[in-house]
């Protein structure tokens, strides 16, 4: 699945004259019920789909940074995460790939994450760059 998504995004971006349409625009409602309060596209129903902020500042946040200014939100597909633990060897989680599960200890620390950033043209207009509006999408909630 990961290889297929990487190939899809690579082909889309490297052939802009050929691939111009929305790729992830399906809204099939497979259960026959429209999602409430907002009808969502199928891609939004994936646990791998999320948004990450893209900041105006170029330095990555470090936990004690001053306020950062969000330029936009980018839609991503979560890939893998790696964590270290005090009692067992580091493990990599690849959701949907049959990775054995183990309990997460209080001393576990996330050390890495991979994700694919969707080119805006691959998504319906409502899901591009900035979600249409806060509160109209289950994946963005701003809080302070």
Steps between C-alpha positions, in 0.01 A plus 500: 500500500777742594688431176182552296429834666858615449484404130164674461620827653833488313327448164246772574766757588746411222240512220290811564385517138366146511362465852282795589185360659393432855621153602346470847153645436286193564207545739330163493343477848550119500287453811211679330503769767632853447750604764370756748543791552701526175487259207862392453698373204622141519862611547399683819370176647847344490681502835815591302354829372584809702612860475827648616575871530743665262666794672632826360814453712765269357646379831320194635327538837703361789261498793609835637453706184315826502167517319507368146282635220306243301507563125267215410409145584627219279311176453713193566478124502672363810765241415703359787609596847801384693527507875756408757429343833692434815411132528495373141668564169380794292198414290355630178125517451365467148121509534328238294817299433453235768760646732485325837356720770636547845390713786633852508690586813503836670869542412457434127600790280411560136825541310388522137196515275452481126209630299407583143395859435215508249536745212197729524375407151452136605237599755152651469505880536350480852801301625784693339764713675260638756192303596191689389436624853581404855214296640407361158767234507557240769876521463580859591446652839694802611552546870736691721 
